[in-house]
Amino acid sequence: MTDNAPDRILRLNAVLDRTGLSRATLYRKIQSGTFPRQLRIATRCAGWRESAINEWMRNPMFYSVEDG
């Protein structure tokens, strides 16, 4: 992704497909600070920045919310 390209918002199923994590594991990692937090898109809708998911995928073992 180039610097001037817009950052896409990924929904839950896309994040699960990309990462291979289960829903429970994903939310457990969010709670522990080892996975990016979701963004509120609308009242009942959330997603993740694609750049944050890509950053996590580069180094999932050592990712922390403070880093990314």
N, CA, C and O atoms as a Tripos MOL2 file, in Angstrom:
@<TRIPOS>MOLECULE
protein
  272   271    68     0     0
PROTEIN
NO_CHARGES

@<TRIPOS>ATOM
      1 N           0.8430   -1.1760    0.0000 N.3       1 MET1
      2 CA          0.0000    0.0000    0.0000 C.3       1 MET1
      3 C           0.8860    1.2370    0.0000 C.2       1 MET1
      4 O           1.8470    1.3180    0.7660 O.2       1 MET1
      5 N           0.5650    2.1990   -0.8580 N.am      2 THR2
      6 CA          1.3400    3.4320   -0.8830 C.3       2 THR2
      7 C           0.8540    4.3720    0.2080 C.2       2 THR2
      8 O          -0.2360    4.2010    0.7540 O.2       2 THR2
      9 N           1.6790    5.3710    0.5190 N.am      3 ASP3
     10 CA          1.3460    6.3020    1.5900 C.3       3 ASP3
     11 C           0.0910    7.1140    1.3080 C.2       3 ASP3
     12 O          -0.6250    7.4780    2.2410 O.2       3 ASP3
     13 N          -0.1920    7.4070    0.0410 N.am      4 ASN4
     14 CA         -1.3550    8.2240   -0.2670 C.3       4 ASN4
     15 C          -2.5950    7.3980   -0.6010 C.2       4 ASN4
     16 O          -3.6400    7.9680   -0.9150 O.2       4 ASN4
     17 N          -2.5060    6.0860   -0.5420 N.am      5 ALA5
     18 CA         -3.6690    5.2330   -0.7740 C.3       5 ALA5
     19 C          -4.5370    5.2180    0.4840 C.2       5 ALA5
     20 O          -4.0140    5.1780    1.5970 O.2       5 ALA5
     21 N          -5.8530    5.2480    0.3110 N.am      6 PRO6
     22 CA         -6.7200    5.2290    1.4890 C.3       6 PRO6
     23 C          -6.6180    3.8940    2.2230 C.2       6 PRO6
     24 O          -6.4490    2.8390    1.6120 O.2       6 PRO6
     25 N          -6.7250    3.9690    3.5370 N.am      7 ASP7
     26 CA         -6.6870    2.7750    4.3750 C.3       7 ASP7
     27 C          -8.0860    2.1640    4.3860 C.2       7 ASP7
     28 O          -9.0450    2.8200    4.7940 O.2       7 ASP7
     29 N          -8.2080    0.9220    3.9440 N.am      8 ARG8
     30 CA         -9.5140    0.2630    3.9160 C.3       8 ARG8
     31 C          -9.9200   -0.1790    5.3130 C.2       8 ARG8
     32 O          -9.0710   -0.4120    6.1740 O.2       8 ARG8
     33 N         -11.2100   -0.2930    5.5260 N.am      9 ILE9
     34 CA        -11.7510   -0.8260    6.7700 C.3       9 ILE9
     35 C         -12.1940   -2.2560    6.4910 C.2       9 ILE9
     36 O         -12.9800   -2.5030    5.5770 O.2       9 ILE9
     37 N         -11.6890   -3.1920    7.2800 N.am     10 LEU10
     38 CA        -12.0360   -4.6000    7.1330 C.3      10 LEU10
     39 C         -13.0510   -4.9840    8.1970 C.2      10 LEU10
     40 O         -12.9170   -4.5980    9.3580 O.2      10 LEU10
     41 N         -14.0500   -5.7320    7.8100 N.am     11 ARG11
     42 CA        -15.0580   -6.2120    8.7470 C.3      11 ARG11
     43 C         -14.5830   -7.5210    9.3750 C.2      11 ARG11
     44 O         -13.5790   -8.0930    8.9520 O.2      11 ARG11
     45 N         -15.3050   -7.9850   10.3770 N.am     12 LEU12
     46 CA        -14.9010   -9.1350   11.1790 C.3      12 LEU12
     47 C         -14.5750  -10.3630   10.3360 C.2      12 LEU12
     48 O         -13.5090  -10.9540   10.5100 O.2      12 LEU12
     49 N         -15.4610  -10.7620    9.4310 N.am     13 ASN13
     50 CA        -15.2110  -11.9770    8.6490 C.3      13 ASN13
     51 C         -13.9490  -11.8710    7.7990 C.2      13 ASN13
     52 O         -13.2280  -12.8560    7.6390 O.2      13 ASN13
     53 N         -13.6770  -10.6990    7.2590 N.am     14 ALA14
     54 CA        -12.4580  -10.5040    6.4690 C.3      14 ALA14
     55 C         -11.2220  -10.6320    7.3530 C.2      14 ALA14
     56 O         -10.2190  -11.2120    6.9380 O.2      14 ALA14
     57 N         -11.2910  -10.0910    8.5710 N.am     15 VAL15
     58 CA        -10.1570  -10.1820    9.5040 C.3      15 VAL15
     59 C          -9.9380  -11.6330    9.9190 C.2      15 VAL15
     60 O          -8.7990  -12.0960    9.9790 O.2      15 VAL15
     61 N         -11.0160  -12.3480   10.2030 N.am     16 LEU16
     62 CA        -10.8890  -13.7610   10.5830 C.3      16 LEU16
     63 C         -10.2940  -14.5740    9.4380 C.2      16 LEU16
     64 O          -9.4370  -15.4270    9.6680 O.2      16 LEU16
     65 N         -10.7350  -14.3220    8.2130 N.am     17 ASP17
     66 CA        -10.1940  -15.0310    7.0450 C.3      17 ASP17
     67 C          -8.7130  -14.7370    6.8560 C.2      17 ASP17
     68 O          -7.9280  -15.6500    6.5990 O.2      17 ASP17
     69 N          -8.3260  -13.4820    6.9810 N.am     18 ARG18
     70 CA         -6.9220  -13.0890    6.7830 C.3      18 ARG18
     71 C          -5.9990  -13.6570    7.8370 C.2      18 ARG18
     72 O          -4.8980  -14.1100    7.5250 O.2      18 ARG18
     73 N          -6.4420  -13.6360    9.0880 N.am     19 THR19
     74 CA         -5.5600  -14.0130   10.1890 C.3      19 THR19
     75 C          -5.6100  -15.4980   10.5140 C.2      19 THR19
     76 O          -4.6480  -16.0460   11.0520 O.2      19 THR19
     77 N          -6.7190  -16.1550   10.1960 N.am     20 GLY20
     78 CA         -6.8780  -17.5570   10.5620 C.3      20 GLY20
     79 C          -7.2540  -17.7480   12.0250 C.2      20 GLY20
     80 O          -7.2890  -18.8770   12.5130 O.2      20 GLY20
     81 N          -7.5340  -16.6590   12.7250 N.am     21 LEU21
     82 CA         -7.9170  -16.7410   14.1360 C.3      21 LEU21
     83 C          -9.3990  -17.0600   14.2530 C.2      21 LEU21
     84 O         -10.1830  -16.7620   13.3520 O.2      21 LEU21
     85 N          -9.7760  -17.6680   15.3720 N.am     22 SER22
     86 CA        -11.1950  -17.8280   15.6670 C.3      22 SER22
     87 C         -11.7070  -16.5190   16.2460 C.2      22 SER22
     88 O         -10.9200  -15.6770   16.6790 O.2      22 SER22
     89 N         -13.0040  -16.3490   16.2550 N.am     23 ARG23
     90 CA        -13.6130  -15.1420   16.8180 C.3      23 ARG23
     91 C         -13.2330  -14.9810   18.2870 C.2      23 ARG23
     92 O         -12.8870  -13.8830   18.7230 O.2      23 ARG23
     93 N         -13.2970  -16.0790   19.0530 N.am     24 ALA24
     94 CA        -12.9690  -16.0160   20.4870 C.3      24 ALA24
     95 C         -11.5110  -15.6180   20.7040 C.2      24 ALA24
     96 O         -11.2140  -14.7980   21.5720 O.2      24 ALA24
     97 N         -10.6050  -16.1930   19.9230 N.am     25 THR25
     98 CA         -9.1830  -15.8650   20.0580 C.3      25 THR25
     99 C          -8.9270  -14.4120   19.6850 C.2      25 THR25
    100 O          -8.1490  -13.7270   20.3490 O.2      25 THR25
    101 N          -9.5710  -13.9420   18.6340 N.am     26 LEU26
    102 CA         -9.3990  -12.5550   18.2140 C.3      26 LEU26
    103 C          -9.7990  -11.6040   19.3390 C.2      26 LEU26
    104 O          -9.0450  -10.6880   19.6670 O.2      26 LEU26
    105 N         -10.9650  -11.8060   19.9310 N.am     27 TYR27
    106 CA        -11.4160  -10.9080   21.0000 C.3      27 TYR27
    107 C         -10.5700  -11.0600   22.2620 C.2      27 TYR27
    108 O         -10.3770  -10.0890   22.9940 O.2      27 TYR27
    109 N         -10.0720  -12.2460   22.5230 N.am     28 ARG28
    110 CA         -9.1680  -12.4450   23.6700 C.3      28 ARG28
    111 C          -7.8680  -11.6640   23.4490 C.2      28 ARG28
    112 O          -7.3470  -11.0510   24.3810 O.2      28 ARG28
    113 N          -7.3500  -11.6860   22.2300 N.am     29 LYS29
    114 CA         -6.1280  -10.9450   21.9160 C.3      29 LYS29
    115 C          -6.3620   -9.4340   22.0040 C.2      29 LYS29
    116 O          -5.4750   -8.7010   22.4410 O.2      29 LYS29
    117 N          -7.5290   -8.9640   21.6010 N.am     30 ILE30
    118 CA         -7.8480   -7.5390   21.7390 C.3      30 ILE30
    119 C          -7.8290   -7.1620   23.2150 C.2      30 ILE30
    120 O          -7.2490   -6.1410   23.5850 O.2      30 ILE30
    121 N          -8.4550   -7.9720   24.0590 N.am     31 GLN31
    122 CA         -8.5000   -7.6990   25.5000 C.3      31 GLN31
    123 C          -7.1060   -7.6750   26.1150 C.2      31 GLN31
    124 O          -6.8420   -6.8810   27.0180 O.2      31 GLN31
    125 N          -6.2150   -8.5360   25.6360 N.am     32 SER32
    126 CA         -4.8670   -8.6040   26.2050 C.3      32 SER32
    127 C          -3.9110   -7.5760   25.5880 C.2      32 SER32
    128 O          -2.7690   -7.4490   26.0280 O.2      32 SER32
    129 N          -4.3770   -6.8470   24.5730 N.am     33 GLY33
    130 CA         -3.5330   -5.8210   23.9550 C.3      33 GLY33
    131 C          -2.5760   -6.3550   22.9120 C.2      33 GLY33
    132 O          -1.6180   -5.6740   22.5450 O.2      33 GLY33
    133 N          -2.8190   -7.5700   22.4250 N.am     34 THR34
    134 CA         -1.9250   -8.1640   21.4320 C.3      34 THR34
    135 C          -2.5660   -8.2490   20.0420 C.2      34 THR34
    136 O          -2.0950   -8.9910   19.1810 O.2      34 THR34
    137 N          -3.6280   -7.4940   19.8360 N.am     35 PHE35
    138 CA         -4.2750   -7.3960   18.5250 C.3      35 PHE35
    139 C          -4.8950   -6.0070   18.4330 C.2      35 PHE35
    140 O          -5.3790   -5.4850   19.4370 O.2      35 PHE35
    141 N          -4.8890   -5.3970   17.2410 N.am     36 PRO36
    142 CA         -5.4490   -4.0440   17.1010 C.3      36 PRO36
    143 C          -6.9240   -3.9860   17.5100 C.2      36 PRO36
    144 O          -7.6880   -4.9170   17.2560 O.2      36 PRO36
    145 N          -7.3000   -2.8970   18.1360 N.am     37 ARG37
    146 CA         -8.7030   -2.6770   18.5040 C.3      37 ARG37
    147 C          -9.5030   -2.2720   17.2680 C.2      37 ARG37
    148 O          -8.9770   -1.6620   16.3380 O.2      37 ARG37
    149 N         -10.7760   -2.6230   17.2840 N.am     38 GLN38
    150 CA        -11.6410   -2.2550   16.1710 C.3      38 GLN38
    151 C         -12.0730   -0.7940   16.2780 C.2      38 GLN38
    152 O         -12.0410   -0.1860   17.3470 O.2      38 GLN38
    153 N         -12.4790   -0.2570   15.1250 N.am     39 LEU39
    154 CA        -12.9880    1.1110   15.0400 C.3      39 LEU39
    155 C         -14.5050    1.0540   14.9760 C.2      39 LEU39
    156 O         -15.0660    0.1580   14.3460 O.2      39 LEU39
    157 N         -15.1550    1.9780   15.6050 N.am     40 ARG40
    158 CA        -16.6080    2.0880   15.5020 C.3      40 ARG40
    159 C         -16.9200    2.7860   14.1840 C.2      40 ARG40
    160 O         -16.4910    3.9180   13.9620 O.2      40 ARG40
    161 N         -17.6640    2.1160   13.3100 N.am     41 ILE41
    162 CA        -18.0280    2.6640   12.0040 C.3      41 ILE41
    163 C         -19.4120    3.3110   12.0780 C.2      41 ILE41
    164 O         -19.6450    4.3780   11.5110 O.2      41 ILE41
    165 N         -20.3070    2.6560   12.7770 N.am     42 ALA42
    166 CA        -21.6700    3.1500   12.9830 C.3      42 ALA42
    167 C         -22.1420    2.6070   14.3280 C.2      42 ALA42
    168 O         -21.3670    1.9700   15.0410 O.2      42 ALA42
    169 N         -23.3830    2.8460   14.6770 N.am     43 THR43
    170 CA        -23.9010    2.4400   15.9820 C.3      43 THR43
    171 C         -23.6830    0.9580   16.2570 C.2      43 THR43
    172 O         -23.2410    0.5900   17.3450 O.2      43 THR43
    173 N         -23.9860    0.1130   15.2930 N.am     44 ARG44
    174 CA        -23.8510   -1.3300   15.4940 C.3      44 ARG44
    175 C         -22.8790   -1.9510   14.4950 C.2      44 ARG44
    176 O         -23.0650   -3.0880   14.0600 O.2      44 ARG44
    177 N         -21.8580   -1.2090   14.1420 N.am     45 CYS45
    178 CA        -20.9350   -1.6650   13.1050 C.3      45 CYS45
    179 C         -19.5030   -1.2700   13.4730 C.2      45 CYS45
    180 O         -19.2380   -0.1230   13.8320 O.2      45 CYS45
    181 N         -18.5930   -2.2290   13.3780 N.am     46 ALA46
    182 CA        -17.1860   -1.9600   13.6780 C.3      46 ALA46
    183 C         -16.3160   -2.6490   12.6390 C.2      46 ALA46
    184 O         -16.7570   -3.5730   11.9540 O.2      46 ALA46
    185 N         -15.0810   -2.1920   12.5310 N.am     47 GLY47
    186 CA        -14.1280   -2.7920   11.6150 C.3      47 GLY47
    187 C         -12.7160   -2.4570   12.0490 C.2      47 GLY47
    188 O         -12.5090   -1.7760   13.0530 O.2      47 GLY47
    189 N         -11.7510   -2.9370   11.2920 N.am     48 TRP48
    190 CA        -10.3390   -2.7220   11.5940 C.3      48 TRP48
    191 C          -9.6820   -2.0520   10.4060 C.2      48 TRP48
    192 O         -10.0380   -2.3200    9.2590 O.2      48 TRP48
    193 N          -8.7160   -1.1750   10.6790 N.am     49 ARG49
    194 CA         -7.9220   -0.5950    9.5970 C.3      49 ARG49
    195 C          -7.0630   -1.7050    8.9900 C.2      49 ARG49
    196 O          -6.4250   -2.4760    9.7070 O.2      49 ARG49
    197 N          -7.0580   -1.7700    7.6800 N.am     50 GLU50
    198 CA         -6.2650   -2.7790    6.9870 C.3      50 GLU50
    199 C          -4.7900   -2.6460    7.3510 C.2      50 GLU50
    200 O          -4.1000   -3.6550    7.4970 O.2      50 GLU50
    201 N          -4.3000   -1.4250    7.4990 N.am     51 SER51
    202 CA         -2.8910   -1.2180    7.8430 C.3      51 SER51
    203 C          -2.5650   -1.8030    9.2190 C.2      51 SER51
    204 O          -1.4690   -2.3280    9.4170 O.2      51 SER51
    205 N          -3.4950   -1.7200   10.1670 N.am     52 ALA52
    206 CA         -3.2680   -2.2850   11.5010 C.3      52 ALA52
    207 C          -3.2100   -3.8070   11.4420 C.2      52 ALA52
    208 O          -2.3910   -4.4250   12.1230 O.2      52 ALA52
    209 N          -4.0710   -4.4130   10.6340 N.am     53 ILE53
    210 CA         -4.0590   -5.8730   10.4860 C.3      53 ILE53
    211 C          -2.7710   -6.3070    9.7960 C.2      53 ILE53
    212 O          -2.1610   -7.3010   10.1910 O.2      53 ILE53
    213 N          -2.3520   -5.5690    8.7680 N.am     54 ASN54
    214 CA         -1.0980   -5.8940    8.0800 C.3      54 ASN54
    215 C           0.0890   -5.7980    9.0300 C.2      54 ASN54
    216 O           0.9870   -6.6390    8.9850 O.2      54 ASN54
    217 N           0.1030   -4.7880    9.8820 N.am     55 GLU55
    218 CA          1.1770   -4.6280   10.8690 C.3      55 GLU55
    219 C           1.2020   -5.8200   11.8230 C.2      55 GLU55
    220 O           2.2700   -6.3560   12.1200 O.2      55 GLU55
    221 N           0.0420   -6.2330   12.2990 N.am     56 TRP56
    222 CA         -0.0410   -7.3950   13.1940 C.3      56 TRP56
    223 C           0.4860   -8.6420   12.4790 C.2      56 TRP56
    224 O           1.2180   -9.4340   13.0720 O.2      56 TRP56
    225 N           0.1180   -8.8170   11.2130 N.am     57 MET57
    226 CA          0.5150  -10.0140   10.4700 C.3      57 MET57
    227 C           2.0190  -10.0590   10.2120 C.2      57 MET57
    228 O           2.5740  -11.1440   10.0420 O.2      57 MET57
    229 N           2.6880   -8.9150   10.1800 N.am     58 ARG58
    230 CA          4.1440   -8.9090    9.9930 C.3      58 ARG58
    231 C           4.8630   -9.5300   11.1850 C.2      58 ARG58
    232 O           5.9300  -10.1230   11.0200 O.2      58 ARG58
    233 N           4.2940   -9.4040   12.3840 N.am     59 ASN59
    234 CA          4.9580   -9.9300   13.5740 C.3      59 ASN59
    235 C           3.9300  -10.2300   14.6740 C.2      59 ASN59
    236 O           3.9070   -9.5430   15.6960 O.2      59 ASN59
    237 N           3.0840  -11.2440   14.4780 N.am     60 PRO60
    238 CA          1.9980  -11.4940   15.4280 C.3      60 PRO60
    239 C           2.4610  -11.9040   16.8220 C.2      60 PRO60
    240 O           1.7530  -11.6420   17.7950 O.2      60 PRO60
    241 N           3.6030  -12.5250   16.9470 N.am     61 MET61
    242 CA          4.0680  -12.9870   18.2590 C.3      61 MET61
    243 C           4.4810  -11.8370   19.1700 C.2      61 MET61
    244 O           4.3800  -11.9530   20.3910 O.2      61 MET61
    245 N           4.9410  -10.7370   18.6010 N.am     62 PHE62
    246 CA          5.4860   -9.6540   19.4170 C.3      62 PHE62
    247 C           4.7220   -8.3430   19.2570 C.2      62 PHE62
    248 O           5.1900   -7.2970   19.7050 O.2      62 PHE62
    249 N           3.5550   -8.3880   18.6250 N.am     63 TYR63
    250 CA          2.7480   -7.1840   18.4500 C.3      63 TYR63
    251 C           2.1630   -6.7580   19.7930 C.2      63 TYR63
    252 O           1.7330   -7.5940   20.5880 O.2      63 TYR63
    253 N           2.1540   -5.4680   20.0310 N.am     64 SER64
    254 CA          1.3990   -4.9310   21.1660 C.3      64 SER64
    255 C           0.7190   -3.6570   20.7030 C.2      64 SER64
    256 O           1.2080   -2.9870   19.7930 O.2      64 SER64
    257 N          -0.3930   -3.3180   21.3150 N.am     65 VAL65
    258 CA         -1.1640   -2.1510   20.9020 C.3      65 VAL65
    259 C          -0.3100   -0.8980   20.9560 C.2      65 VAL65
    260 O          -0.4900   -0.0060   20.1260 O.2      65 VAL65
    261 N           0.6120   -0.8000   21.9030 N.am     66 GLU66
    262 CA          1.4850    0.3590   22.0050 C.3      66 GLU66
    263 C           2.3850    0.4800   20.7850 C.2      66 GLU66
    264 O           2.7180    1.5900   20.3700 O.2      66 GLU66
    265 N           2.7920   -0.6770   20.1910 N.am     67 ASP67
    266 CA          3.6480   -0.6650   19.0030 C.3      67 ASP67
    267 C           2.8690   -0.2530   17.7640 C.2      67 ASP67
    268 O           3.3440    0.5500   16.9610 O.2      67 ASP67
    269 N           1.6750   -0.8030   17.6140 N.am     68 GLY68
    270 CA          0.9320   -0.5870   16.3850 C.3      68 GLY68
    271 C          -0.2860    0.1660   16.6570 C.2      68 GLY68
    272 O          -1.0540    0.4520   15.7390 O.2      68 GLY68
@<TRIPOS>BOND
     1     1     2 1
     2     2     3 1
     3     3     4 2
     4     3     5 am
     5     5     6 1
     6     6     7 1
     7     7     8 2
     8     7     9 am
     9     9    10 1
    10    10    11 1
    11    11    12 2
    12    11    13 am
    13    13    14 1
    14    14    15 1
    15    15    16 2
    16    15    17 am
    17    17    18 1
    18    18    19 1
    19    19    20 2
    20    19    21 am
    21    21    22 1
    22    22    23 1
    23    23    24 2
    24    23    25 am
    25    25    26 1
    26    26    27 1
    27    27    28 2
    28    27    29 am
    29    29    30 1
    30    30    31 1
    31    31    32 2
    32    31    33 am
    33    33    34 1
    34    34    35 1
    35    35    36 2
    36    35    37 am
    37    37    38 1
    38    38    39 1
    39    39    40 2
    40    39    41 am
    41    41    42 1
    42    42    43 1
    43    43    44 2
    44    43    45 am
    45    45    46 1
    46    46    47 1
    47    47    48 2
    48    47    49 am
    49    49    50 1
    50    50    51 1
    51    51    52 2
    52    51    53 am
    53    53    54 1
    54    54    55 1
    55    55    56 2
    56    55    57 am
    57    57    58 1
    58    58    59 1
    59    59    60 2
    60    59    61 am
    61    61    62 1
    62    62    63 1
    63    63    64 2
    64    63    65 am
    65    65    66 1
    66    66    67 1
    67    67    68 2
    68    67    69 am
    69    69    70 1
    70    70    71 1
    71    71    72 2
    72    71    73 am
    73    73    74 1
    74    74    75 1
    75    75    76 2
    76    75    77 am
    77    77    78 1
    78    78    79 1
    79    79    80 2
    80    79    81 am
    81    81    82 1
    82    82    83 1
    83    83    84 2
    84    83    85 am
    85    85    86 1
    86    86    87 1
    87    87    88 2
    88    87    89 am
    89    89    90 1
    90    90    91 1
    91    91    92 2
    92    91    93 am
    93    93    94 1
    94    94    95 1
    95    95    96 2
    96    95    97 am
    97    97    98 1
    98    98    99 1
    99    99   100 2
   100    99   101 am
   101   101   102 1
   102   102   103 1
   103   103   104 2
   104   103   105 am
   105   105   106 1
   106   106   107 1
   107   107   108 2
   108   107   109 am
   109   109   110 1
   110   110   111 1
   111   111   112 2
   112   111   113 am
   113   113   114 1
   114   114   115 1
   115   115   116 2
   116   115   117 am
   117   117   118 1
   118   118   119 1
   119   119   120 2
   120   119   121 am
   121   121   122 1
   122   122   123 1
   123   123   124 2
   124   123   125 am
   125   125   126 1
   126   126   127 1
   127   127   128 2
   128   127   129 am
   129   129   130 1
   130   130   131 1
   131   131   132 2
   132   131   133 am
   133   133   134 1
   134   134   135 1
   135   135   136 2
   136   135   137 am
   137   137   138 1
   138   138   139 1
   139   139   140 2
   140   139   141 am
   141   141   142 1
   142   142   143 1
   143   143   144 2
   144   143   145 am
   145   145   146 1
   146   146   147 1
   147   147   148 2
   148   147   149 am
   149   149   150 1
   150   150   151 1
   151   151   152 2
   152   151   153 am
   153   153   154 1
   154   154   155 1
   155   155   156 2
   156   155   157 am
   157   157   158 1
   158   158   159 1
   159   159   160 2
   160   159   161 am
   161   161   162 1
   162   162   163 1
   163   163   164 2
   164   163   165 am
   165   165   166 1
   166   166   167 1
   167   167   168 2
   168   167   169 am
   169   169   170 1
   170   170   171 1
   171   171   172 2
   172   171   173 am
   173   173   174 1
   174   174   175 1
   175   175   176 2
   176   175   177 am
   177   177   178 1
   178   178   179 1
   179   179   180 2
   180   179   181 am
   181   181   182 1
   182   182   183 1
   183   183   184 2
   184   183   185 am
   185   185   186 1
   186   186   187 1
   187   187   188 2
   188   187   189 am
   189   189   190 1
   190   190   191 1
   191   191   192 2
   192   191   193 am
   193   193   194 1
   194   194   195 1
   195   195   196 2
   196   195   197 am
   197   197   198 1
   198   198   199 1
   199   199   200 2
   200   199   201 am
   201   201   202 1
   202   202   203 1
   203   203   204 2
   204   203   205 am
   205   205   206 1
   206   206   207 1
   207   207   208 2
   208   207   209 am
   209   209   210 1
   210   210   211 1
   211   211   212 2
   212   211   213 am
   213   213   214 1
   214   214   215 1
   215   215   216 2
   216   215   217 am
   217   217   218 1
   218   218   219 1
   219   219   220 2
   220   219   221 am
   221   221   222 1
   222   222   223 1
   223   223   224 2
   224   223   225 am
   225   225   226 1
   226   226   227 1
   227   227   228 2
   228   227   229 am
   229   229   230 1
   230   230   231 1
   231   231   232 2
   232   231   233 am
   233   233   234 1
   234   234   235 1
   235   235   236 2
   236   235   237 am
   237   237   238 1
   238   238   239 1
   239   239   240 2
   240   239   241 am
   241   241   242 1
   242   242   243 1
   243   243   244 2
   244   243   245 am
   245   245   246 1
   246   246   247 1
   247   247   248 2
   248   247   249 am
   249   249   250 1
   250   250   251 1
   251   251   252 2
   252   251   253 am
   253   253   254 1
   254   254   255 1
   255   255   256 2
   256   255   257 am
   257   257   258 1
   258   258   259 1
   259   259   260 2
   260   259   261 am
   261   261   262 1
   262   262   263 1
   263   263   264 2
   264   263   265 am
   265   265   266 1
   266   266   267 1
   267   267   268 2
   268   267   269 am
   269   269   270 1
   270   270   271 1
   271   271   272 2
@<TRIPOS>SUBSTRUCTURE
     1 MET1         2 RESIDUE 1 A MET
     2 THR2         6 RESIDUE 1 A THR
     3 ASP3        10 RESIDUE 1 A ASP
     4 ASN4        14 RESIDUE 1 A ASN
     5 ALA5        18 RESIDUE 1 A ALA
     6 PRO6        22 RESIDUE 1 A PRO
     7 ASP7        26 RESIDUE 1 A ASP
     8 ARG8        30 RESIDUE 1 A ARG
     9 ILE9        34 RESIDUE 1 A ILE
    10 LEU10       38 RESIDUE 1 A LEU
    11 ARG11       42 RESIDUE 1 A ARG
    12 LEU12       46 RESIDUE 1 A LEU
    13 ASN13       50 RESIDUE 1 A ASN
    14 ALA14       54 RESIDUE 1 A ALA
    15 VAL15       58 RESIDUE 1 A VAL
    16 LEU16       62 RESIDUE 1 A LEU
    17 ASP17       66 RESIDUE 1 A ASP
    18 ARG18       70 RESIDUE 1 A ARG
    19 THR19       74 RESIDUE 1 A THR
    20 GLY20       78 RESIDUE 1 A GLY
    21 LEU21       82 RESIDUE 1 A LEU
    22 SER22       86 RESIDUE 1 A SER
    23 ARG23       90 RESIDUE 1 A ARG
    24 ALA24       94 RESIDUE 1 A ALA
    25 THR25       98 RESIDUE 1 A THR
    26 LEU26      102 RESIDUE 1 A LEU
    27 TYR27      106 RESIDUE 1 A TYR
    28 ARG28      110 RESIDUE 1 A ARG
    29 LYS29      114 RESIDUE 1 A LYS
    30 ILE30      118 RESIDUE 1 A ILE
    31 GLN31      122 RESIDUE 1 A GLN
    32 SER32      126 RESIDUE 1 A SER
    33 GLY33      130 RESIDUE 1 A GLY
    34 THR34      134 RESIDUE 1 A THR
    35 PHE35      138 RESIDUE 1 A PHE
    36 PRO36      142 RESIDUE 1 A PRO
    37 ARG37      146 RESIDUE 1 A ARG
    38 GLN38      150 RESIDUE 1 A GLN
    39 LEU39      154 RESIDUE 1 A LEU
    40 ARG40      158 RESIDUE 1 A ARG
    41 ILE41      162 RESIDUE 1 A ILE
    42 ALA42      166 RESIDUE 1 A ALA
    43 THR43      170 RESIDUE 1 A THR
    44 ARG44      174 RESIDUE 1 A ARG
    45 CYS45      178 RESIDUE 1 A CYS
    46 ALA46      182 RESIDUE 1 A ALA
    47 GLY47      186 RESIDUE 1 A GLY
    48 TRP48      190 RESIDUE 1 A TRP
    49 ARG49      194 RESIDUE 1 A ARG
    50 GLU50      198 RESIDUE 1 A GLU
    51 SER51      202 RESIDUE 1 A SER
    52 ALA52      206 RESIDUE 1 A ALA
    53 ILE53      210 RESIDUE 1 A ILE
    54 ASN54      214 RESIDUE 1 A ASN
    55 GLU55      218 RESIDUE 1 A GLU
    56 TRP56      222 RESIDUE 1 A TRP
    57 MET57      226 RESIDUE 1 A MET
    58 ARG58      230 RESIDUE 1 A ARG
    59 ASN59      234 RESIDUE 1 A ASN
    60 PRO60      238 RESIDUE 1 A PRO
    61 MET61      242 RESIDUE 1 A MET
    62 PHE62      246 RESIDUE 1 A PHE
    63 TYR63      250 RESIDUE 1 A TYR
    64 SER64      254 RESIDUE 1 A SER
    65 VAL65      258 RESIDUE 1 A VAL
    66 GLU66      262 RESIDUE 1 A GLU
    67 ASP67      266 RESIDUE 1 A ASP
    68 GLY68      270 RESIDUE 1 A GLY
